[in-house]
Amino acid sequence: MHTVLAAAAAPQSSVVQALLPFVVMLVIFYFLLIRPQQKQQKERQQFLASLHKGDKIVTVGGIYGEIVQIKDDILTLRIADRVEIRLARAGVARRVNEKEKE
């Protein structure tokens, strides 16, 4: 009877030992890749949600301008006197200050 229990326990422990490296790798990938990416994505969404009329920004394409209107996910951006373009909110790279624009 004792040998039957020992024989049944041996395959379970070898399965656990075989799966342990994969579990460890998944945990490492989560903390090194997935979690930081989720944090960065959340910060980006907060930044895009915080844009307001009058903010000076740079687009992903490198165009400097000032937000003159926001409607849903479409921004109207003034890039020169009497020159305005429409831009998807996701196309904003970052805010700029006046010194950087000049």
Beta strands, then each sheet from edge to edge (+ up, - down):
strand 1: 56-59
strand 2: 64-71
strand 3: 74-80
strand 4: 83-88
strand 5: 92-95
sheet 1: 4+ 3- 2+ 1- 5+
end
